Amino acid sequence: MEAVMISVLGLFALGIICWEAWRERVRASKRIPAEWQAALGRIANEQELGHYRHARQGILQACRRIEHHQDSARLAKHLHVRLAGLLARDPIYTEVVRTIRSACAEEPAVSEVVLCLTLGDYLVEDIRQCMAIAESFGQIRRREAGADSLVIPRPTPSM
């Protein structure tokens, strides 16, 4: 009887060890790698210091890195959500996207030149940087039309 009791207790302990190992593996797969955590931290620090252009450049590089490296789909979605949260604090980015959407309420597309003239308070470099990020997030798409580029909003962003 004691041998059966010790065997059952041993199997129970082995089951708990296996369950904990499986839980740890699942938790590890959901974590963001340290290099991405560092990149997100640098971007957030740049924003806190008011260096929005540098923060947007970091976000754009992160978006391109996600596209080129084809990280796991879960990690890519999580990173896009974190980057979108950082972009929500950027005053220029939100204004550029809002202006594109309102300009395209009447017409299907807006010229990049007209957009830059409409947003005359901001630098062209900032506007183009915001458009590149919005294109990476699937909020807009650009189409070349002669010497100018047309900006076309997408109704539902694809992340």
PEJOVEN-V784215 format. One record per residue. N is the residue number from 1. RES is the residue in three letters. SS is DSSP state (helix for helix, strand for strand, loop for the rest). OMEGA is omega in degrees with one decimal (none if undefined). Layout:
<<N:RES:SS:OMEGA> <N:RES:SS:OMEGA>>
//
This chain:
<<1:MET:loop:179.2> <2:GLU:helix:-180.0> <3:ALA:helix:177.8> <4:VAL:helix:179.9> <5:MET:helix:178.5> <6:ILE:helix:178.2> <7:SER:helix:179.2> <8:VAL:helix:178.5> <9:LEU:helix:177.4> <10:GLY:helix:177.4> <11:LEU:helix:177.8> <12:PHE:helix:178.5> <13:ALA:helix:177.9> <14:LEU:helix:177.2> <15:GLY:helix:179.3> <16:ILE:helix:179.3> <17:ILE:helix:178.5> <18:CYS:helix:-179.8> <19:TRP:helix:178.1> <20:GLU:helix:178.0> <21:ALA:helix:178.6> <22:TRP:helix:177.7> <23:ARG:helix:178.8> <24:GLU:helix:178.6> <25:ARG:helix:177.9> <26:VAL:helix:177.5> <27:ARG:helix:-179.9> <28:ALA:helix:-179.7> <29:SER:helix:-179.8> <30:LYS:helix:-178.0> <31:ARG:loop:174.5> <32:ILE:loop:178.0> <33:PRO:loop:-175.7> <34:ALA:helix:-179.4> <35:GLU:helix:178.0> <36:TRP:helix:176.7> <37:GLN:helix:179.4> <38:ALA:helix:179.8> <39:ALA:helix:178.5> <40:LEU:helix:177.1> <41:GLY:helix:177.8> <42:ARG:helix:-179.9> <43:ILE:helix:179.7> <44:ALA:helix:178.1> <45:ASN:helix:178.0> <46:GLU:helix:179.1> <47:GLN:helix:179.9> <48:GLU:helix:177.9> <49:LEU:loop:-179.6> <50:GLY:loop:178.6> <51:HIS:loop:-174.2> <52:TYR:helix:-179.8> <53:ARG:helix:178.6> <54:HIS:helix:178.3> <55:ALA:helix:178.1> <56:ARG:helix:177.6> <57:GLN:helix:176.9> <58:GLY:helix:178.3> <59:ILE:helix:178.7> <60:LEU:helix:176.8> <61:GLN:helix:178.4> <62:ALA:helix:178.4> <63:CYS:helix:178.8> <64:ARG:helix:178.4> <65:ARG:helix:177.5> <66:ILE:helix:-179.2> <67:GLU:helix:-175.0> <68:HIS:helix:-175.8> <69:HIS:helix:178.8> <70:GLN:loop:175.6> <71:ASP:loop:-179.2> <72:SER:loop:-175.9> <73:ALA:helix:-179.9> <74:ARG:helix:179.5> <75:LEU:helix:-179.9> <76:ALA:helix:178.6> <77:LYS:helix:179.6> <78:HIS:helix:178.9> <79:LEU:helix:177.7> <80:HIS:helix:178.7> <81:VAL:helix:179.0> <82:ARG:helix:179.3> <83:LEU:helix:177.6> <84:ALA:helix:176.0> <85:GLY:helix:176.7> <86:LEU:helix:-179.6> <87:LEU:helix:179.8> <88:ALA:loop:178.7> <89:ARG:loop:-178.1> <90:ASP:loop:-176.3> <91:PRO:helix:-177.4> <92:ILE:helix:-178.1> <93:TYR:helix:-178.8> <94:THR:helix:178.9> <95:GLU:helix:179.5> <96:VAL:helix:-179.7> <97:VAL:helix:178.0> <98:ARG:helix:180.0> <99:THR:helix:178.0> <100:ILE:helix:-178.4> <101:ARG:helix:179.7> <102:SER:helix:178.1> <103:ALA:helix:-178.6> <104:CYS:loop:175.5> <105:ALA:loop:-179.4> <106:GLU:loop:-178.4> <107:GLU:loop:-178.5> <108:PRO:loop:-178.7> <109:ALA:loop:177.4> <110:VAL:strand:178.3> <111:SER:strand:178.9> <112:GLU:helix:178.9> <113:VAL:helix:178.8> <114:VAL:helix:178.5> <115:LEU:helix:178.8> <116:CYS:helix:177.6> <117:LEU:helix:178.4> <118:THR:helix:179.7> <119:LEU:loop:-174.9> <120:GLY:loop:180.0> <121:ASP:loop:-176.1> <122:TYR:loop:177.7> <123:LEU:loop:179.3> <124:VAL:helix:178.4> <125:GLU:helix:179.0> <126:ASP:helix:-179.3> <127:ILE:helix:179.8> <128:ARG:helix:177.4> <129:GLN:helix:178.0> <130:CYS:helix:178.1> <131:MET:helix:177.8> <132:ALA:helix:178.1> <133:ILE:helix:178.8> <134:ALA:helix:177.1> <135:GLU:helix:177.2> <136:SER:helix:179.3> <137:PHE:loop:179.6> <138:GLY:loop:179.7> <139:GLN:loop:178.0> <140:ILE:strand:168.2> <141:ARG:strand:-179.5> <142:ARG:strand:178.0> <143:ARG:strand:179.4> <144:GLU:strand:177.7> <145:ALA:strand:-177.4> <146:GLY:loop:-178.7> <147:ALA:loop:-177.0> <148:ASP:strand:178.2> <149:SER:strand:176.7> <150:LEU:strand:178.7> <151:VAL:strand:-176.2> <152:ILE:strand:179.7> <153:PRO:strand:174.1> <154:ARG:loop:-175.0> <155:PRO:loop:179.5> <156:THR:loop:179.2> <157:PRO:loop:177.9> <158:SER:loop:180.0> <159:MET:loop:none>>
//
